[in-house]
Amino acid sequence: MTAVVWTFALLAAVLHIVAFVWEALLLQRPGVHQGVFSIPAADVAAVRLWAFGVGFYNLFLACGTVAGVIAWSTGYETVGQALVIYTCLFMFLSGIVLFMADRLAMGRERGTGLSGALAQSLPPLTALVAAAL
């Protein structure tokens, strides 16, 4: 089961690194702000600072997960498990918040949809379930 935990935790980390790149580095590109986040070009300046901070938030979560897997795999099992479980729980719960926020925004604008919440939630949830078994 440990291999399943590591695989899905690292998949979650990769997804959070991709989100970091989109949010902190590439938000100004139309394919990202319009295509990925459904943010009109006129609103990019208003959300740039927020997106930059959230991007680094995602990067730090990913780094914590990778550090946990490395610690766990090199014999620091307790530390590694704690980091992996904490960061995966954080990612999973953040995905639930994204889903709820998207449902609230649907009346005003097109939200990111179920796909963003699932992408953020399912890999860490799978890691958590495997860790519990």
Disulfide bonds with the S-S distance in Angstrom:
none
